[in-house]
Amino acid sequence: MAAESAFVTGNAHVQKKKPLTLLPLVMLIFFEVSGGPFGTEDAVSAAGPLLCILGFIIFPILWSVPEALVTAELATAFPENSGYVAWVTAAFGPMWGFQEGLWSWISGVTDNSVYPVIFAANLEMFFPQLSEGWPRMLFLFGLSFTLSYLNYRGLTVVGHTITTAVILIIIPFVLLTAMSVPKIEPKNWLQVDWDTVDWGTYLNVMFWNLNYWDSVSTLAGEVEDPSRTFPRALLLAVIMVASMYLLPTMAALGISTDASDWSMGFYGHVAEQVGGRWLAVWIVIAAACSSVGQFQAEMASDSYMLQGMAERGFLPRFLGGRSKHDTPTLAIILSSLGVMGLATFDFVSIIELLNAIYCLAELLEFAAFIWLRIKAPHLPRPYRIPLPTWALCIMLLPATALLVTVIALPFLKLDYTTMLWTVGAGLSGFILWPLLQVAKRRGWCEFEEMEFDPSDISETLLRGSSGDVLQGECESLEHQNLRVESAVPGHHGLLLERQGKSVKITDITPKLHQPLISAEGSASEA
């Protein structure tokens, strides 16, 4: 008889209805990744029309789809707010899970500082004083504070806000695309000057525009019915993101291909050219909606990820505290302070800083995905990519090559600022991790310890083929010193397999092949 198995996390208790259903989740993913074609202008100025169009056709296939598929499989297997931290911890242990969380948080906070900058650039068309000086700084800080407060008010508010924002973004770009059709010169799309292509900026901007599919996994604990909702939401979001990049960009390029014209905020000028001042104003409003939506989505992911890490014992307990709106207050404050500190940089500098750190985290996620496929084949995956492991390795090869290339770019260009940022952020986790362990041992901070409650899995895991509960197994799982967790420092991730009338429990964190308990109605400790 084939073994029946389940991977058990420490969140096995009845919870209230989750705030994220399909439509709000699709909108959150859309804003995590895209938010409209704002930010594509620097890709055009760096490489020209042909490479930009090809990029938005090829990159989604080689990068976005594989990352979204990996996210769908692992987010449904680990439906909790620590997201990719749980994935990496289950594969390689808590130390590497902490590195994953820290790198992702640094990258996410850096990414969030881009959106006030993009909004300010689009407003410069009407308010040129926002280009520099104290008016710009006051605007950037004020916007960051206001949007952080909206996140503090809760995911229900965030979901309604971004759903409205998506509608306000889609409509003007549909109009811009349609009104551009009579003026489009298809030959414009084929222009490229190979001698002037800035490959570093082009790759960084294209990569940034199509990454962060995994960020929504840090909200998995807030998603209603994640096993069904996540795959459907990711599929719809991939289609929406690809369309919202490719169609408006091709329409605008069909009218104006002069690379010197393509700077941040250029879509407003195209809108004024094809539709008049009213459409240009609407595009600026859409830019505002995009900045709000992307900021909200990223802030939610960053703060809930910190809260999830605190719940799992990676960080001090106080970071897991929630407000009266059920939001992680201190995590939002920390993320917001990081955003304000980085918002003074220009657009290209910010994305170069964030991309390298993000790539380190993503390589670790890909490694964890393949490792769990090999070492934990019976891990319940409500959504499973319908490919064998060898085919998955081939699928991830182009994406992995892209990640390595993006990491190498600042070192090849001798960009010392980005090099120091990458090395510093990469090493920071290896310094903080042992310090946190000392703080835990000496009682300087309180850390969460999550006990496993076997009652919620006894009905689903420990039934025989006739439907009767196998005697003894529940008692064997209730050993006083046994903890069954997916991502807790010092705890175990366990694979439970029913084989005939026995239950074998295998430790899969971090040594997935070691038997921890083999029970014939009794328990033994490893």
C-alpha positions as CSV (number, residue, x, y, z in Angstrom):
1,M,0.0,0.0,0.0
2,A,1.4,3.4,-0.9
3,A,2.2,5.5,2.1
4,E,-0.2,8.3,3.1
5,S,1.6,11.3,4.4
6,A,1.2,14.8,5.6
7,F,3.5,17.7,6.6
8,V,2.3,19.3,9.8
9,T,2.9,22.9,10.7
10,G,2.4,24.6,14.1
11,N,-0.6,26.6,12.9
12,A,-3.0,23.6,13.1
13,H,-5.8,25.3,14.9
14,V,-9.2,26.7,13.9
15,Q,-8.9,30.3,12.7
16,K,-11.4,33.0,11.8
17,K,-12.3,33.7,8.2
18,K,-9.2,35.0,6.4
19,P,-9.4,38.5,4.8
20,L,-7.9,37.6,1.4
21,T,-10.1,35.9,-1.2
22,L,-9.4,35.4,-5.0
23,L,-9.9,38.9,-6.3
24,P,-8.0,40.9,-3.6
25,L,-5.2,38.3,-3.9
26,V,-5.0,38.8,-7.7
27,M,-4.8,42.5,-7.2
28,L,-2.1,42.2,-4.5
29,I,0.0,39.9,-6.8
30,F,-0.5,42.4,-9.7
31,F,0.9,45.2,-7.5
32,E,3.6,43.1,-6.0
33,V,5.0,42.5,-9.5
34,S,3.8,45.3,-11.8
35,G,1.2,47.9,-11.1
36,G,1.1,48.9,-14.7
37,P,3.8,49.9,-17.2
38,F,5.3,52.6,-15.0
39,G,9.0,52.0,-14.7
40,T,9.5,50.5,-18.2
41,E,10.8,53.8,-19.5
42,D,14.4,53.2,-18.5
43,A,14.4,49.9,-20.3
44,V,13.5,51.6,-23.5
45,S,16.1,54.4,-23.1
46,A,18.7,51.7,-22.3
47,A,18.1,49.3,-25.1
48,G,15.6,50.7,-27.6
49,P,12.1,49.4,-28.8
50,L,13.0,45.9,-30.2
51,L,14.8,44.7,-27.1
52,C,12.2,46.1,-24.8
53,I,9.3,44.4,-26.6
54,L,11.2,41.1,-26.9
55,G,12.0,41.4,-23.2
56,F,8.4,41.6,-22.2
57,I,7.6,38.5,-24.3
58,I,10.6,36.4,-23.3
59,F,11.2,37.3,-19.7
60,P,7.7,36.2,-18.5
61,I,8.2,32.8,-20.1
62,L,11.8,32.2,-18.8
63,W,11.4,34.0,-15.4
64,S,7.9,35.0,-14.3
65,V,6.1,31.7,-15.1
66,P,8.7,29.4,-13.3
67,E,8.8,31.7,-10.3
68,A,5.0,31.8,-10.1
69,L,4.7,28.0,-10.4
70,V,7.3,27.5,-7.6
71,T,5.4,30.0,-5.5
72,A,2.0,28.3,-6.1
73,E,3.4,24.9,-5.1
74,L,5.2,25.9,-1.9
75,A,2.8,28.6,-0.8
76,T,0.0,26.0,-0.7
77,A,2.2,23.5,1.0
78,F,3.2,26.1,3.7
79,P,0.1,28.4,4.1
80,E,1.6,30.7,6.7
81,N,2.9,34.3,7.0
82,S,6.6,33.3,7.1
83,G,6.2,32.3,3.5
84,Y,9.5,31.5,1.8
85,V,11.2,31.5,5.2
86,A,9.2,28.3,6.0
87,W,10.2,26.8,2.6
88,V,13.9,27.3,3.1
89,T,13.9,26.3,6.8
90,A,12.1,23.0,6.0
91,A,14.8,22.3,3.5
92,F,18.0,23.5,5.0
93,G,17.3,24.4,8.7
94,P,16.5,27.6,10.6
95,M,19.8,29.4,10.1
96,W,19.3,29.5,6.3
97,G,15.7,30.3,6.8
98,F,16.7,33.4,8.7
99,Q,19.1,34.4,5.9
100,E,16.2,34.0,3.4
101,G,13.9,36.2,5.5
102,L,16.4,38.9,6.1
103,W,17.5,39.1,2.5
104,S,14.0,39.2,1.3
105,W,13.0,41.9,3.8
106,I,16.0,44.1,2.9
107,S,15.1,43.7,-0.8
108,G,11.4,44.3,-0.2
109,V,12.0,47.5,1.8
110,T,14.4,48.8,-0.8
111,D,11.9,48.0,-3.5
112,N,9.1,49.9,-1.7
113,S,11.2,53.1,-1.7
114,V,10.9,53.1,-5.5
115,Y,7.1,53.8,-5.7
116,P,7.1,57.3,-4.1
117,V,10.0,58.1,-6.5
118,I,7.9,56.9,-9.5
119,F,4.9,58.9,-8.4
120,A,6.9,62.1,-7.9
121,A,8.5,61.7,-11.4
122,N,5.0,61.4,-13.0
123,L,3.8,64.5,-11.1
124,E,6.7,66.6,-12.3
125,M,4.8,67.0,-15.6
126,F,2.5,69.3,-13.7
127,F,4.6,70.2,-10.6
128,P,8.2,70.6,-11.7
129,Q,9.2,71.7,-8.2
130,L,9.0,68.1,-7.1
131,S,12.2,67.3,-9.1
132,E,14.5,68.4,-6.3
133,G,15.0,70.1,-2.9
134,W,12.8,70.2,0.1
135,P,9.4,70.0,-1.7
136,R,10.5,66.6,-3.1
137,M,11.7,65.3,0.2
138,L,8.6,66.5,2.0
139,F,6.4,64.8,-0.7
140,L,8.4,61.5,-0.5
141,F,8.3,61.2,3.3
142,G,4.7,62.4,3.6
143,L,3.5,59.9,1.0
144,S,5.4,57.0,2.6
145,F,4.0,57.8,6.0
146,T,0.4,58.1,4.7
147,L,0.6,54.8,2.9
148,S,2.1,53.0,5.8
149,Y,-0.8,54.2,8.0
150,L,-3.2,52.7,5.4
151,N,-1.4,49.4,5.8
152,Y,-1.7,49.6,9.6
153,R,-5.5,49.9,9.2
154,G,-5.6,46.3,7.9
155,L,-5.6,44.0,4.8
156,T,-9.3,44.5,4.2
157,V,-8.6,48.2,3.7
158,V,-5.6,47.4,1.6
159,G,-7.6,44.9,-0.6
160,H,-10.4,47.4,-1.3
161,T,-7.8,50.2,-2.0
162,I,-5.8,48.2,-4.5
163,T,-8.9,46.8,-6.3
164,T,-10.1,50.3,-6.9
165,A,-6.6,51.3,-8.0
166,V,-6.4,48.5,-10.6
167,I,-9.6,49.7,-12.2
168,L,-8.3,53.3,-12.3
169,I,-5.0,52.1,-13.9
170,I,-6.4,49.7,-16.5
171,I,-9.0,52.1,-18.1
172,P,-6.7,54.9,-19.1
173,F,-4.1,52.5,-20.6
174,V,-6.8,50.7,-22.5
175,L,-7.8,54.1,-23.9
176,L,-4.2,55.1,-24.6
177,T,-3.6,51.8,-26.4
178,A,-6.8,52.1,-28.5
179,M,-6.3,55.8,-29.4
180,S,-2.7,55.1,-30.4
181,V,-3.6,52.4,-33.0
182,P,-4.3,54.8,-35.9
183,K,-0.9,56.5,-35.3
184,I,1.3,53.4,-34.8
185,E,4.2,52.8,-37.2
186,P,5.0,49.1,-36.8
187,K,8.5,49.6,-38.2
188,N,9.3,51.5,-35.0
189,W,9.1,48.3,-33.0
190,L,12.2,46.9,-34.9
191,Q,14.6,49.7,-34.1
192,V,17.7,48.9,-32.1
193,D,21.2,50.3,-31.9
194,W,23.4,47.5,-30.7
195,D,26.4,49.8,-30.1
196,T,24.6,51.9,-27.5
197,V,22.7,49.3,-25.6
198,D,23.3,49.6,-21.8
199,W,22.9,45.9,-21.0
200,G,23.3,46.4,-17.2
201,T,20.4,48.9,-16.9
202,Y,18.3,47.0,-19.4
203,L,18.6,43.7,-17.5
204,N,18.1,45.3,-14.1
205,V,15.0,47.2,-15.2
206,M,13.4,44.3,-17.1
207,F,14.1,42.0,-14.1
208,W,12.7,44.4,-11.6
209,N,9.5,44.9,-13.6
210,L,8.8,41.1,-13.6
211,N,10.0,39.9,-10.3
212,Y,8.5,39.5,-6.7
213,W,6.0,36.7,-7.6
214,D,7.1,35.0,-4.4
215,S,6.3,38.0,-2.1
216,V,2.7,37.2,-1.8
217,S,3.6,33.9,-0.1
218,T,4.2,35.9,3.1
219,L,0.4,36.6,3.2
220,A,-0.5,32.9,2.8
221,G,-1.7,32.8,6.4
222,E,-4.2,35.5,5.5
223,V,-5.6,33.7,2.4
224,E,-9.0,32.0,2.4
225,D,-8.7,28.4,1.1
226,P,-5.0,28.9,-0.2
227,S,-4.8,25.5,-1.9
228,R,-7.4,26.7,-4.5
229,T,-7.0,30.4,-4.3
230,F,-3.2,30.7,-4.8
231,P,-2.8,28.8,-8.1
232,R,-5.9,30.5,-9.7
233,A,-4.7,34.0,-8.5
234,L,-1.2,33.5,-9.8
235,L,-2.5,32.4,-13.2
236,L,-4.8,35.4,-13.6
237,A,-2.0,37.7,-12.3
238,V,0.5,36.4,-14.9
239,I,-1.9,37.2,-17.7
240,M,-2.7,40.6,-16.3
241,V,0.9,41.6,-15.7
242,A,2.1,40.5,-19.2
243,S,-0.7,42.3,-20.9
244,M,-0.3,45.5,-18.9
245,Y,3.3,45.7,-19.8
246,L,3.3,44.7,-23.4
247,L,0.3,46.4,-25.0
248,P,0.7,50.0,-23.7
249,T,4.5,49.8,-24.3
250,M,4.0,48.7,-27.9
251,A,1.4,51.4,-28.4
252,A,3.7,54.1,-27.1
253,L,6.7,52.8,-29.0
254,G,4.7,52.7,-32.2
255,I,4.4,56.5,-31.9
256,S,7.7,57.6,-30.3
257,T,10.9,55.6,-30.4
258,D,13.5,58.4,-29.6
259,A,15.3,56.8,-26.6
260,S,16.1,60.3,-25.3
261,D,12.4,61.0,-24.8
262,W,11.8,57.9,-22.7
263,S,12.4,59.0,-19.1
264,M,10.3,58.4,-16.0
265,G,6.8,59.8,-16.6
266,F,6.9,59.5,-20.4
267,Y,3.5,57.8,-20.7
268,G,1.8,61.1,-19.6
269,H,3.4,62.8,-22.6
270,V,2.2,60.1,-25.0
271,A,-1.3,60.3,-23.5
272,E,-1.4,64.0,-24.1
273,Q,-0.2,63.5,-27.7
274,V,-2.9,60.9,-28.6
275,G,-5.8,62.0,-26.4
276,G,-5.2,65.4,-25.0
277,R,-4.6,66.9,-21.6
278,W,-7.5,65.0,-20.0
279,L,-5.9,61.6,-20.8
280,A,-2.5,62.9,-19.6
281,V,-4.1,63.8,-16.2
282,W,-5.7,60.4,-16.0
283,I,-2.4,58.7,-16.6
284,V,-0.9,60.7,-13.8
285,I,-3.8,59.6,-11.6
286,A,-3.1,56.1,-12.7
287,A,0.5,56.5,-11.7
288,A,-0.7,57.6,-8.3
289,C,-2.9,54.5,-8.0
290,S,0.0,52.3,-9.1
291,S,2.3,53.8,-6.5
292,V,-0.3,53.4,-3.8
293,G,-1.1,49.8,-4.8
294,Q,2.4,48.7,-5.1
295,F,3.5,50.3,-1.9
296,Q,0.6,48.7,0.0
297,A,1.2,45.3,-1.4
298,E,4.9,45.4,-0.7
299,M,4.5,46.9,2.7
300,A,2.0,44.1,3.6
301,S,4.4,41.4,2.4
302,D,7.4,42.9,4.2
303,S,5.6,43.5,7.5
304,Y,3.7,40.2,7.6
305,M,6.9,38.4,6.8
306,L,8.6,39.9,9.9
307,Q,5.5,39.1,12.0
308,G,5.5,35.5,10.7
309,M,9.2,35.1,11.5
310,A,8.5,36.4,15.0
311,E,5.6,33.9,15.4
312,R,8.0,31.1,14.3
313,G,10.7,32.1,16.8
314,F,13.3,33.6,14.4
315,L,12.8,37.1,15.8
316,P,11.9,38.4,19.2
317,R,8.2,38.0,20.2
318,F,7.5,41.7,20.3
319,L,7.8,41.9,16.5
320,G,4.9,39.6,16.2
321,G,2.5,41.8,18.1
322,R,-0.7,42.9,16.3
323,S,-2.7,46.1,16.5
324,K,-6.4,46.4,17.1
325,H,-6.7,46.2,13.3
326,D,-4.9,42.8,13.4
327,T,-1.9,44.2,11.7
328,P,1.8,43.8,12.7
329,T,2.4,47.3,14.1
330,L,6.2,47.2,14.9
331,A,7.0,45.4,11.6
332,I,5.1,48.1,9.7
333,I,7.1,50.8,11.5
334,L,10.4,49.2,10.8
335,S,9.6,48.7,7.2
336,S,8.4,52.2,6.8
337,L,11.6,53.7,8.4
338,G,13.7,51.7,5.9
339,V,11.6,53.0,3.0
340,M,12.0,56.6,4.1
341,G,15.7,56.2,4.4
342,L,16.1,54.9,0.8
343,A,13.6,57.1,-1.0
344,T,16.2,59.8,-1.6
345,F,18.0,57.6,-4.2
346,D,17.1,57.8,-7.9
347,F,15.0,55.0,-9.7
348,V,17.9,53.1,-11.4
349,S,20.1,53.2,-8.3
350,I,17.3,51.8,-6.1
351,I,16.6,48.9,-8.4
352,E,20.2,48.0,-8.8
353,L,20.5,47.9,-5.0
354,L,17.5,45.7,-4.4
355,N,18.0,43.3,-7.4
356,A,21.2,41.7,-6.2
357,I,19.9,41.0,-2.7
358,Y,16.6,39.7,-4.1
359,C,18.6,37.3,-6.4
360,L,20.4,35.8,-3.4
361,A,17.1,35.0,-1.7
362,E,15.6,33.7,-4.9
363,L,18.5,31.3,-5.5
364,L,18.0,29.9,-2.0
365,E,14.2,29.4,-2.7
366,F,14.9,27.5,-5.9
367,A,17.4,25.3,-4.1
368,A,14.8,24.6,-1.3
369,F,12.2,23.8,-3.9
370,I,14.3,21.2,-5.6
371,W,15.6,19.8,-2.3
372,L,12.1,19.3,-1.0
373,R,11.0,17.6,-4.2
374,I,13.8,15.1,-3.8
375,K,13.9,14.6,0.0
376,A,10.3,15.1,0.9
377,P,8.4,13.6,-2.0
378,H,5.3,12.9,0.2
379,L,5.1,16.4,1.5
380,P,1.4,17.3,0.8
381,R,1.3,19.8,-2.0
382,P,-2.3,20.9,-2.7
383,Y,-1.0,22.3,-5.9
384,R,1.9,20.4,-7.5
385,I,3.6,21.4,-10.7
386,P,2.9,18.5,-13.1
387,L,6.6,17.9,-14.0
388,P,9.2,15.4,-12.7
389,T,12.1,16.8,-10.7
390,W,14.6,16.5,-13.6
391,A,12.2,18.6,-15.8
392,L,11.8,21.2,-13.1
393,C,15.6,21.5,-13.0
394,I,15.6,22.3,-16.7
395,M,12.7,24.7,-16.3
396,L,14.6,26.6,-13.6
397,L,18.0,26.7,-15.5
398,P,17.3,29.9,-17.5
399,A,15.9,31.7,-14.4
400,T,18.9,30.6,-12.4
401,A,21.3,31.9,-15.1
402,L,19.4,35.3,-15.0
403,L,19.8,35.5,-11.2
404,V,23.5,34.8,-11.3
405,T,23.9,37.4,-14.1
406,V,22.1,40.1,-12.2
407,I,24.2,39.4,-9.1
408,A,27.4,39.6,-11.1
409,L,26.6,42.8,-12.9
410,P,27.7,45.3,-10.3
411,F,30.9,43.4,-9.8
412,L,31.6,43.4,-13.5
413,K,30.8,47.1,-13.8
414,L,32.8,47.9,-10.6
415,D,29.8,49.6,-9.1
416,Y,31.2,50.0,-5.7
417,T,28.0,51.3,-4.0
418,T,26.0,48.3,-5.1
419,M,28.9,45.9,-4.4
420,L,29.2,47.1,-0.8
421,W,25.5,47.0,-0.4
422,T,25.2,43.5,-1.7
423,V,28.1,42.1,0.4
424,G,27.0,44.0,3.5
425,A,23.4,42.8,3.3
426,G,24.5,39.3,2.4
427,L,26.8,39.0,5.4
428,S,24.4,40.8,7.9
429,G,22.3,37.7,8.5
430,F,25.3,35.6,9.4
431,I,26.2,38.2,12.1
432,L,22.6,38.7,13.4
433,W,21.8,35.0,13.6
434,P,24.3,34.0,16.3
435,L,23.6,37.3,18.2
436,L,19.9,36.4,18.3
437,Q,20.7,32.9,19.6
438,V,22.7,34.5,22.4
439,A,19.8,36.8,23.2
440,K,17.5,33.8,23.3
441,R,19.7,31.7,25.6
442,R,20.4,34.6,28.0
443,G,16.8,35.8,28.1
444,W,17.5,39.2,26.8
445,C,14.4,39.0,24.6
446,E,11.4,36.7,24.6
447,F,11.1,34.3,21.6
448,E,8.0,32.4,20.6
449,E,7.9,28.6,21.1
450,M,5.0,26.9,19.4
451,E,3.7,23.6,20.7
452,F,2.1,21.0,18.4
453,D,-1.5,20.1,19.0
454,P,-2.1,16.6,17.5
455,S,-5.9,16.7,17.8
456,D,-6.4,18.6,14.5
457,I,-4.5,16.1,12.4
458,S,-5.7,12.9,14.1
459,E,-8.9,12.8,12.0
460,T,-7.1,13.4,8.6
461,L,-3.8,11.6,9.0
462,L,-4.5,8.6,11.3
463,R,-7.5,6.9,9.7
464,G,-7.4,3.4,8.3
465,S,-8.9,2.5,5.0
466,S,-12.2,1.6,6.8
467,G,-12.4,5.1,8.3
468,D,-11.6,3.9,11.9
469,V,-8.9,5.8,13.8
470,L,-5.8,3.7,14.2
471,Q,-5.5,3.0,17.9
472,G,-2.5,4.2,19.7
473,E,-1.2,6.7,17.1
474,C,-2.9,9.8,18.7
475,E,-1.3,8.9,22.1
476,S,2.1,8.3,20.5
477,L,2.0,11.8,19.0
478,E,1.1,13.4,22.3
479,H,4.5,12.9,23.8
480,Q,5.3,15.8,26.1
481,N,8.6,16.7,24.5
482,L,7.5,16.4,20.9
483,R,7.1,19.4,18.7
484,V,6.0,19.2,15.1
485,E,6.8,22.4,13.2
486,S,7.6,23.4,9.7
487,A,9.9,26.4,10.5
488,V,10.8,26.9,14.1
489,P,14.4,27.2,15.3
490,G,15.4,24.1,17.3
491,H,12.1,22.3,16.3
492,H,11.5,19.7,13.7
493,G,9.7,19.5,10.4
494,L,8.1,16.1,10.4
495,L,6.8,13.9,7.6
496,L,4.1,11.6,8.9
497,E,3.5,8.4,6.8
498,R,0.9,5.8,7.5
499,Q,2.2,2.3,6.5
500,G,-0.3,-0.4,7.3
501,K,-1.1,0.0,11.0
502,S,2.1,1.9,11.9
503,V,3.0,5.5,11.7
504,K,6.5,6.5,10.7
505,I,7.5,10.1,11.4
506,T,10.6,11.4,9.5
507,D,12.5,14.5,10.5
508,I,12.8,16.7,7.4
509,T,14.4,19.7,9.0
510,P,17.1,19.9,8.2
511,K,18.0,16.2,7.6
512,L,15.0,15.0,5.7
513,H,16.1,11.4,5.5
514,Q,16.5,10.6,9.3
515,P,13.7,8.6,10.9
516,L,12.7,10.4,14.1
517,I,9.8,8.2,15.4
518,S,8.6,4.8,14.2
519,A,5.4,4.0,16.0
520,E,3.5,0.7,16.3
521,G,1.1,2.3,18.8
522,S,4.0,3.7,20.8
523,A,6.5,6.5,20.6
524,S,10.3,6.7,20.8
525,E,12.3,9.9,20.8
526,A,15.2,10.5,18.4
